[in-house]
Amino acid sequence: MPLKIAVQMDHVGTVSIAGDTSFALSLEAQRRGHELFHYTPDRLTMENGQVFARVEEMSVRDEAGNHYTLGEPVRTDLAEMDVILLRQDPPFDMNYITTTHILERIHPKTLVVNDPAWVRNSPEKIFVTEFPDLMPETLITRDAAEVAAFRKAHGDIIVKPLYGNGGAGIFHLREDDRNLSSLLEMFTQMFREPFIVQRYLKDVRKGDKRIILIDGEPVGAINRVPAEHDSRSNMHVGGRAEATGLTEREREICARIGPSLRERGFILVGIDVIGDYMTEINVTSPTGVREVKRFGGADIAALFWDAVEKRRS
């Protein structure tokens, strides 16, 4: 049976379709004959306990510059939908958290993917700390003295916002870098939250691997290699994608976290692995689906909808 699917996302007109996972999921849903609707988070409304959005019928095409058509916005009770894809990009701020509270009112009768309560309770750089033996040495704090002591103990460090995304605000500081105090002053002014500090992993020069899991099982991976003069591997800041497989250690990591992902109802997850260490568990709007397929890997969008349809059958 065709499903009614609403995608809560940044506006479809702003996405770069060559690497956008939300677009890939929409293409596959349309191919299967499901009805697609689109809305942005600012159109989400709760009135007297009911959840509404001004949604637009959406059709998509894999044509750069001509990739979508939207109908007129119609105020719609989202309980009428079969599935909501929670796919807007972070930052994971109070606005994002509020959308999870609202969507929780209609889940699971309307299946929200990923589960909004567990998305809210599993921030990507904090969730990973539940597996301390799988991750590099990590500090979460606003205390400059703690950061200085951590660098003294571990040498080169990475400092980044706790709730950032896409490689923004990531700094590699060598053990003799004199900019640490100034950087922490800037972070303290910019962010009310603690920030995250990790031991620098030299293996990042070989790549930061994105591994995608469906229902807690690994289904594909892509390696992202940083540009020569950058510590960040994110592709939109110059990282280079390349084909890859999974090592024995990476399979061990996936096997360890798989039960926790299934318990939380996470259908689509992307983890980041550098060398032998997992650095993040991405549950908000994981990416990498199109890159995996482009390099000859699995059609993860199809596997995703197989899992969703199974839950709706």
N, C-alpha and C positions, 0 to 999 in steps of 0.2 A: 504494500500500500504506500502511495506517495505520502511523504511527511511534509508538514508545514514547518519551515526552518527560518528563524530570524537570527541574523548575525549582528551582534553588538560589537562594533569595531570603529576605529578611526575611519573617516569617510573614505569610501572605496575609490573616490577620485584621486586620493593622495598616495595610493600604494604603488610601489614599483613591482609590476606583476611578475617580472623575471624571477624574483626570489621571495614572493610573499606567500606565506602558508595559508592565511585566511582566504586569499584568492584561489589557491589550489584546492582547498576544501570546498569552496563554493562551486568551482568548475565541476568537481566530481559529484557533488550533490545534484547539480543541474543535469548532469549526464544520466543520473539514475532516475530522473523524472520527478524529483522532489520540488516543492514550491519554495522559492527563496525570497526572503524579505531582508531589508537592510535598515539599520538605524544607528545613530551615533549616541554615545553615553549621555550627552546633554538632553536627549529627548526622552530619557527614562523618567517615569512619573509614578508615584504611589499615592493613591487617593482612597481613604477609608479602607486601607488594607489591600486594595486591588492594585495590580501593577499594569501600567499602560506604557505605550511608546507610540510615537508617530512614525509608523513604519512605511517603507516604500517597497513595492514589488521590485525585484532585482533580477536582471539577466546578465550573464557574464560571457565574455569572449576572450580567447587567448590572443588578443591583438593589441600590441602596445599602442597607446594613444587612442584606442577605440575599444576599451575593454569592458564597458558596462553600460547598462541602461537602467534608469530608475523610473518608477511610476510616481504618481502624486502621493504625498504623505497622508496616511489615514490613521487617526487615533485608534489604537487596537489594544484590546485586553490581551496581554501576553500569555495568559492562561489558555488562550485558544491555540497557541502554538504547540507543536509536538516537541520541538528542540530549540533551545537558545544556545548559540555559540558565543561564549564570553571571550572575545578576541581583541578588545582594545589593548594597545600597547601600554606598558607602564609609562610614567613613574607610578609606583605603588604607593600612592598618597591617600589622604582621607577621602578624596573624591572617588578613587578606585575602591576603597574599602566600603564606602557607602553604597556603591552599585552592588556589591556582593550581599549586603544586608537586604537590599530591595529584592534582588533576584532570588534570594533564599525563600521568599514568601511563596514562590510558585514552584520551586523544586522540591521533590522529584516528579510531581505529576506532570509538569512540563520539565523535561530533562535539560538541565543546564550543564554545559560541558566547558570547562571542568567544574566540578561541584563548587558552588560559590562559597560555602562555609569553609571548606578545606583550602580553597585558594586564599581566603582571608587569613586563615590560621597557619599557612605554610609559606611565609615569605622566602623567596628563593635563596637568599644568602644566609638565612637562619635555619630553614628546614635541613640544609645539608649538615648542620652541626649535630644532628641526631646520629651521625655516623662518623665520629671523630677519627676513627682509625682509617677511614677512606679518604680523608681530606688533608691538605697541608696544615701546618701549624697556623692557627687563626685566632685573632683578637678582635673583639667587638667592644668599642669604648669611645668616650669623648675625652678621656683623660690623657693629656699630652705626655705626662710622666710614664704612663703605662706603655704608650707607643714607643717612646725612647728606649725603655727597658727591653721591649720586644725586639726592636731593631738591634740593640746591643747583643741580644742572645742569638739572633738568627741571621744577621747580616742584611743583605738586600731584601727589601720588602715591597709589596704592592699595597697602596692605600686607595680605597674607592668608597663612594657613597653606599650606604647599606641598602637603600631602596632605589638605586639608579638602574639604568639599563643601556644596552646598545654600546657599551664601551665608553660612555660619557663619564668624565671625571676620574679616570683611572690613571694613577701615577706609579711609576717604578722609581723608587728611591734607593740608591746605593748606600752601603753602610757608612760611607764618608760624605754623603751629600749634605750640604749645609742648608738646604732649603726646607728641611723637615718642619722647623718651628713656624716658618711663614706659611707653609701649606696647611698645617693644622689650624692656624689662625683663620685662614680663608675658609676651610671646611667648617669650623665652628660658627662663622658668620653666615655661611650659606645654608647649613643644615641644622635643624633642631634635634635630629636623631643622632645616635652614635654613628660612627663610621667603622668600616671593616678593614683590618690589616692582615695580610697573609705573607708567609715566607715566599719570597720570589722563587719561582720554579724555572730553572734554566731550560728545561725541556720545552718551554713555550716556543722557543725558536724553531722547534720541529713541528709545532702545531698545537692548536687547542681544539680537541675533537668534540663535535656535537653528536651525541648519540640520542636517537629518538626511540622512545618506548611507547607501545600501545598496550593498554591493560597490564602494565608492569613488565612487558617482555620487549627486549631490544629488537627493532625491525630494520634499522638502518643507521648509517653514520656518515659524516663528512668531516674531513680535516680542514681546519682554517689556519693558514700560515700567516703570521704577521709580516707586514712590509718591513724592509730592511731597517728602517730608522724609527720603528714604532714597536711598543710593547703589546699593543692590542691586536687581537686577531679578528675582530668583528669585520665582516666583509664590507659593510658600508663605510668603514674608515680605512679601507685599503688592504684588508686581509685577502688572501688568495685561497679559494676553495680547491680541494683536490680529493680524488677518490681514496677511500680507505676501508679497511676491515676492522674487526674487533680482536684485540689481544685477549689472552687468557685472563689477565688482570681486569680488563674492562668487562668481560663476561662475569667475573666474580663480583664486581661492583654492581652490575645490573641485577644479579641474582640476590644480592643482599638487600637492595632497596625495593625490589619488585613487590614483596608483600605489603610494605608500607604504602606504596602507590595504589595498590588495589584496595586496601582498607579505606583509603581516602577517596575512592571513586575517581581517581585521576585516569582518564582515558588516554589523553595525549600529553606526554612529558618529554622535555629535552634536557639532558644532563650535559655538563661541560667537564671534560677530562683532559688534564695536562700530565703527560707522563703516566705515573701510577696513581694520580690523585684526582678525585672529583672535587671541583671548585664550586659548582652551583647545581641546583635542581630547579629547572624552569617550568613553572606550572601555570603562569598567567596567559601568555600567548606564545608558546614555543614555536620556533622557526626551524627551517632546514629541510622541509619536506620536498620542495622543488629541486633543491641542490642534490639531494640523494638520488632522486629519479634521473636527473640530468646526467649524473655520472654512472648510470647503469644499475642503480640499486632498486630497492622495492618501490612499488607504487603505494606510498604510505597513506595518501589521501583515500585510496580504495580500502585499505586495511582499517583506517579510522571509521569510515562509514559502515563497514561490516560490523564493527564493534557497537556503534551507535544503534544501528538497525536491530541488532540482536537484543538490545535493551528495550527497544520500542515494540518488539514483536509480541 
